[in-house]
Structures are given as structure tokens and as C-alpha cells.
């Protein structure tokens, strides 16, 4: 299944009152648009991304975003209305895309989990949107506001039936094509509304309270303040790998070739340290695992240098807006003794992760002659990663 993501960034954001469209304003040194594009680019569920920009910003901003996000992107000019921008982006998406994901550029904190849930919802039901349940009691009023601003309540609406819509919103391609075509003359606040007007079902999947939309100056100030908080978005991941020891293979741990009569068996260079750290980093950010990113069924990873695989995972982590804070690694091996090589292993990992060596711990343990590791038939590695928003 092929998934195309469309980012609606063609608006002006007049309510924010800035000197330029709000999607180009900064949060923590990155534009709102860059953060939104990076969040979608980090999802392994999305195959292509099309971005609709204001026509007068298309040339300059497309270059800036392309430099910042290490993934092929397509840019188109937006239209007068949001749905016009979406239609332009839809026209530039691959014709063989099965599911189309639409995301507002003004929601830079969307998570991989929300993206995945929305895609799964569209795959199952044809149309799905991320949304949050209302937490407060909902009152419906009647008539105009009085002179002092007061309003008369008509009724109380059961809040378990009220949801606050977010993006992404995802649709089967044929459903979205029909909705955009038949709804071209209708002003709609989102594409789900156009699909609803066709009489087709749209399902709600769980959103995320962090997936806020930046609309007002207060929203922007809150996001900028949050970005300055140390440890914001702190997340922890763990990784584990085990390989058999065999003759005729080099023993490579954290990119260090260690003299020994046996080596670890595997599709790549079987570097269990890099593999465990890669899984810990990806897991912390909710970005999948090494098996999905570098499958052992793909011949291009045969004998691959696992330091390079780790570098690929770190690039994906950075694209999602995270940085490694520190790593703790434990290698379980009965022999050889790893102490002479630990500092070199630590340095290699630090360089790949983009951190100081002091942020990396590597320890060697035996298995006290218990099980395959204790008998010298295998080695294993545990890794824990702490990441934070960049």
C-alpha cells in the first residue's frame, strides 16, 4: 500500500497577526512548517510528501525546507482556500497512492502514533480523522449574545458524543477525489466535512492532546516557551540484540573489530551493540525498529556496516525533532574480555549519535557460565536511550 501525505501550508494565518505567514515563524530555531514536514517525514508509513505553499513564498521556502528535511519532497502553489491548496497538492501526488493523508502545517507536534492510527483508520474504513474527546461539559446556546456578552443556553450536549477534530485526516484515494471534485464550490473547514456531505462515513481515531494547532499569538508564545524548557519531550527507549558466535566471521562491537577466534553471525556485520542502540533510539521516538528500517531480506544490507545503519536511524530521529541525550549499553559476553576496547566503542557510538563521549556508557558483563552466552556460544547486548525534543 502506498501512502501520500499532503501538507496544507498555503494560508496566511492572519489571526496570528505576524509579519509573515504563521507557518514560517520559528519555534526553538525551526519553522513551524519545517517541524510539521519533519514529523511526517519521520513516519515509516508515508511514502511521499507534497507541500502546498503560498505562491509568493514557493521558490524560497521550498529550498529552505528541502535543505532541512533529508527526504524527497514535492512543492506546489497553494490556492485561495485551504481546500484549494489541498486540491493542488492532491493533483501532484502519485496516481498510485492508495491512501492520502492531509495535515495542517500549523500542527507541528503530531506524533508517529497519531499518523499511524489515522492511516490504519482510512485503510479499514475509507476515511478517518484524528480527534480528541471533549473534556468539559458542552452547552449549546440560542440567539445572539446580549449587550454584556452573555448568551442563553438551549441545551447540554452529551460530551461523549463531541470530538475536537485534529489533523492528520486520511482518506482512500477515490473517496478524497470525489469529495474534492463535488465539493469544489463549497467552503469547508476540513476535508472530512466534504466527505460527510457525500453521505459517506468518516470515523474518528484517537488524537493527542499535544497535537495542538497554532492559531493565535498566545498559541505561538506557549509553544515557544515550551520549546525552551529543558527536558521537554523526554522519552526513553530500550533495545536488545543477540547473535550466535561462529567461526570465520570477524567480531565487531560498536564498530570496533576485536581479535577473537569467533565472530557474530548475521545478515549485516552482526554488530549487536549498534543494533541494540539503534532499536533503543528508534523505540524512544516511536519510529519502529531496525528490522523494519533495514530488513535482513534486503540484499543491500548484506554485510552492512552497522555504524552506518545507526547513523541512518539518528538522521531519522533528528528529522522527527529529537536528539539523543544519553545512552547506556551493557554487552553480555563470557569472552573475550572487552575492557581494553570499551573506550573506543564508546567514542564510536558518541560520534554516530552526535553526542559527547560522556553521554555514552558501555559496560561488559559475563553471564556467569549460564546459558548460551555463558557457554561462549552467543553474545547479547542491552541498550537504553534517553532522547529529548531538539
C-alpha positions in Angstrom: 0.0 0.0 0.0 1.3 3.4 -1.0 0.6 6.4 1.2 0.9 10.1 0.1 0.9 12.9 2.6 -0.3 16.4 1.7 0.6 19.3 3.9 -1.7 22.3 3.7 0.7 25.3 4.1 -0.8 27.7 1.6 -2.6 30.0 4.1 -1.7 33.4 5.6 -2.6 32.8 9.2 -4.0 36.4 9.6 -5.4 35.7 13.1 -1.9 35.4 14.5 -1.0 39.0 13.3 2.6 38.3 12.3 4.6 39.9 9.6 4.6 36.7 7.5 2.5 33.6 7.3 2.5 31.8 10.6 3.9 28.5 9.2 7.2 30.3 8.6 7.5 31.5 12.2 10.1 29.9 14.5 9.7 27.6 17.5 13.0 26.7 19.1 15.0 27.6 16.0 12.9 25.7 13.5 10.0 27.0 11.5 6.5 25.6 12.3 6.4 24.2 8.7 9.7 22.5 9.0 8.7 20.8 12.2 5.4 19.6 10.6 7.2 18.3 7.5 9.9 16.6 9.6 7.2 14.9 11.7 5.6 13.3 8.6 9.0 12.6 7.0 9.9 10.6 10.1 6.9 8.2 9.7 7.8 4.9 8.0 4.2 4.7 6.9 4.4 7.6 4.5 5.9 7.1 1.0 5.8 10.6 -0.4 5.1 14.2 0.8 3.5 17.1 -1.2 3.5 20.6 0.3 1.3 23.4 -0.8 2.9 26.8 -0.1 1.7 30.4 -0.8 2.7 31.2 -4.4 4.8 34.1 -3.5 6.8 32.0 -1.0 7.1 28.9 -3.1 10.6 29.4 -4.5 12.4 30.5 -1.3 10.6 28.3 1.2 10.7 25.1 -0.9 14.5 25.4 -1.0 14.7 26.0 2.8 12.5 23.0 3.7 14.3 20.7 1.2 17.6 21.6 2.8 16.3 20.9 6.3 14.5 17.6 5.7 16.5 14.8 4.2 13.8 13.2 2.1 12.4 13.8 -1.4 9.6 16.4 -1.3 7.2 17.9 -3.9 6.1 21.5 -3.7 3.1 23.2 -5.3 1.5 26.6 -5.1 -1.5 26.8 -2.8 -4.9 28.3 -3.5 -7.2 30.9 -2.1 -8.8 28.5 0.3 -7.4 25.6 2.3 -9.3 23.1 0.2 -7.9 24.7 -2.9 -4.4 24.1 -1.6 -5.3 20.5 -0.7 -6.7 20.0 -4.2 -3.5 21.4 -5.8 -1.3 19.1 -3.7 -3.6 16.1 -4.4 -3.1 16.7 -8.1 0.7 16.5 -7.7 0.6 13.2 -5.6 1.3 9.9 -7.3 -1.7 8.4 -9.1 -0.9 5.0 -7.5 -1.2 6.3 -3.9 -3.9 4.2 -2.1 -4.3 6.4 0.9 -4.0 10.2 1.1 -3.0 11.8 4.5 -3.8 15.5 4.9 -2.1 17.5 7.7 -2.2 21.2 8.7 1.2 22.8 8.7 0.2 24.6 11.9 0.2 21.3 13.9 4.0 20.8 14.3 3.8 18.4 17.3 2.0 15.5 15.6 3.4 12.1 16.6 4.1 9.0 14.6 1.5 7.1 16.6 -1.3 9.5 15.6 -0.2 9.4 12.0 -0.2 5.6 12.0 -3.7 5.4 13.7 -5.1 7.7 11.1 -3.7 5.7 8.2 -4.9 2.5 9.7 -8.4 4.0 10.1 -8.6 5.1 6.5 -7.4 1.7 5.4 -10.1 0.0 7.4 -13.0 2.4 6.9 -12.1 4.6 3.9 -12.0 7.9 5.8 -10.7 8.7 9.3 -9.6 11.7 11.3 -7.6 12.2 14.5 -9.7 13.8 17.2 -9.9 14.3 20.9 -12.9 13.8 23.1 -14.3 16.9 24.8 -13.3 17.1 28.4 -15.6 19.8 29.6 -19.4 20.0 29.7 -20.8 21.2 26.4 -23.5 23.8 26.2 -25.4 24.8 23.1 -26.7 28.4 23.1 -29.6 30.1 21.2 -29.9 33.5 19.7 -27.5 36.4 19.7 -25.2 37.5 22.5 -26.7 40.1 24.9 -25.1 43.5 25.3 -22.9 42.3 28.1 -21.8 39.2 26.1 -24.0 36.7 27.9 -25.8 34.0 26.0 -28.8 31.9 26.7 -28.3 28.1 27.0 -30.5 26.0 24.9 -29.3 22.6 25.9 -26.5 20.5 27.3 -24.9 18.2 24.7 -23.5 14.8 26.0 -19.8 15.3 25.8 -19.1 11.7 24.9 -20.6 12.4 21.5 -18.4 15.6 20.9 -15.0 15.3 19.5 -12.4 18.1 18.7 -11.1 17.5 15.2 -7.3 17.5 14.5 -5.2 16.5 11.6 -3.9 14.3 10.1 -7.1 13.2 8.3 -6.7 10.3 5.9 -8.8 9.0 3.0 -8.9 6.3 0.5 -7.8 8.0 -2.8 -11.1 7.5 -4.6 -13.1 9.0 -1.7 -11.0 12.1 -1.5 -11.0 12.6 -5.2 -14.8 12.5 -5.2 -15.0 14.8 -2.2 -12.7 17.4 -3.7 -14.4 17.3 -7.0 -18.0 17.5 -5.9 -17.2 19.9 -3.1 -15.2 22.4 -5.2 -17.8 25.1 -4.7 -18.4 24.5 -1.0 -16.5 26.3 1.7 -15.4 23.6 4.2 -13.2 23.8 7.3 -11.7 20.3 6.6 -11.8 17.5 4.1 -13.8 15.3 6.4 -16.7 17.8 6.1 -16.6 17.4 2.3 -16.7 13.6 2.7 -19.6 13.9 5.1 -21.6 15.9 2.6 -21.3 12.9 0.2 -23.1 10.8 2.8 -20.0 8.6 3.3 -18.9 7.5 6.8 -15.9 9.2 8.4 -14.5 7.5 11.5 -12.6 9.1 14.4 -9.4 7.7 15.8 -7.6 8.8 18.9 -5.7 12.1 18.6 -3.2 13.5 21.0 -3.5 16.5 23.3 0.0 17.6 22.3 -1.1 17.8 18.7 -2.2 21.5 19.1 -2.8 23.9 16.3 -1.0 27.2 16.4 -3.6 29.8 15.5 -3.2 32.8 17.8 -0.2 34.8 19.2 -0.9 33.1 22.5 -0.6 29.7 20.9 2.7 30.6 19.4 4.0 32.1 22.7 3.1 28.9 24.6 4.8 26.7 22.0 7.9 28.8 22.1 8.0 28.8 25.9 7.6 25.0 25.9 10.4 24.6 23.5 12.8 26.4 25.9 12.0 24.1 28.8 14.9 21.7 29.5 13.9 18.1 29.1 10.7 18.8 27.2 9.5 15.7 25.3 11.9 13.5 27.3 11.4 9.9 26.1 13.1 6.6 26.9 13.6 3.6 24.7 15.3 0.2 25.1 17.0 -2.1 22.7 18.2 -5.7 22.7 20.1 -7.9 20.3 21.6 -11.4 20.4 23.7 -13.3 17.8 25.4 -16.7 17.7 29.2 -16.9 17.7 30.6 -18.8 14.7 33.9 -19.4 13.1 35.0 -17.5 10.0 33.4 -14.2 11.0 35.0 -11.0 12.5 33.9 -9.9 15.9 32.7 -6.3 15.6 31.2 -4.4 18.5 30.3 -0.7 18.3 32.3 -0.5 15.1 35.5 -2.0 16.8 37.0 -5.2 15.3 38.1 -7.2 18.3 40.7 -10.0 17.9 39.0 -13.3 18.7 38.7 -16.8 17.1 34.9 -16.4 16.6 32.6 -13.7 15.3 28.9 -12.9 15.4 26.7 -14.5 12.7 24.2 -12.2 10.9 23.0 -10.6 7.7 25.0 -7.4 8.2 28.2 -7.3 10.2 26.1 -8.5 13.2 27.3 -5.7 15.5 25.0 -6.3 18.4 25.9 -3.1 20.1 24.9 -0.9 17.2 21.8 -2.9 16.7 20.6 -2.6 20.3 21.4 1.1 20.3 19.6 1.6 17.0 16.5 -0.1 18.4 16.7 1.9 21.6 16.9 5.2 19.7 14.1 4.4 17.3 11.9 2.9 20.0 12.3 6.1 22.2 10.8 8.2 19.4 8.2 5.6 18.3 9.9 5.3 14.9 9.8 1.5 14.5 12.8 -0.8 14.8 16.0 -1.8 13.0 14.2 -4.8 11.3 11.7 -2.6 9.6 14.2 0.1 8.7 16.9 -2.2 7.5 15.2 -5.6 6.8 17.5 -8.7 6.6 15.5 -9.7 3.5 17.0 -6.8 1.5 20.3 -7.7 -0.1 21.6 -4.1 0.1 22.2 -4.7 3.9 24.2 -7.9 3.4 27.4 -7.3 5.3 26.5 -3.7 6.1 28.5 -1.6 8.4 26.2 -1.2 11.4 27.7 2.1 12.4 26.2 3.4 9.1 22.8 1.8 10.0 22.9 3.7 13.3 23.7 6.9 11.5 20.6 6.4 9.4 18.5 5.9 12.5 19.9 9.0 14.1 19.1 11.0 10.9 15.5 9.8 11.2 15.5 10.7 14.9 16.7 14.3 14.1 14.1 14.6 11.3 11.4 13.8 13.9 12.7 16.7 16.1 14.5 14.7 18.7 18.1 14.5 19.9 19.9 11.8 21.9 20.6 12.9 25.5 22.5 9.8 26.7 22.9 6.1 26.1 23.6 3.2 28.5 24.9 -0.1 27.0 25.6 -3.5 28.6 27.3 -6.2 26.5 27.0 -9.7 27.8 29.9 -11.9 26.7 31.7 -14.7 28.5 34.8 -14.0 26.5 36.9 -12.2 25.2 37.5 -9.5 27.8 36.1 -6.3 26.5 37.7 -3.8 28.9 40.5 -2.8 26.5 38.0 -1.9 23.8 35.3 -0.1 25.8 36.6 3.4 25.4 37.0 3.0 21.6 33.5 1.6 21.4 32.2 4.5 23.5 33.8 7.0 21.2 32.4 5.4 18.0 28.9 5.4 19.4 29.2 9.0 20.6 30.3 10.1 17.1 27.4 8.3 15.4 24.9 9.6 17.9 26.2 13.2 17.7 26.9 13.4 21.5 29.9 13.8 23.7 31.6 10.6 24.9 30.5 11.5 28.4 26.9 10.9 27.3 27.6 7.3 26.4 28.2 4.4 28.8 29.4 1.0 27.7 29.8 -1.9 30.1 30.9 -5.5 29.7 29.4 -8.4 31.7 29.7 -12.1 31.7 26.8 -14.5 32.1 28.5 -16.5 34.8 28.7 -19.6 32.6 24.9 -19.8 32.3 23.0 -20.5 29.1 24.4 -20.0 25.6 26.1 -16.7 26.5 27.8 -18.3 29.5 29.0 -21.2 27.3 30.5 -18.8 24.8 28.0 -19.7 22.1 26.5 -16.3 21.7 26.7 -12.6 22.8 23.9 -10.2 23.7 23.5 -6.5 24.2 21.0 -4.3 26.1 20.8 -0.6 25.4 18.7 2.2 27.0 18.4 5.6 25.2 17.1 8.9 26.6 16.0 11.4 23.9 14.6 14.9 24.2 13.0 17.4 21.8 15.7 19.2 19.9 
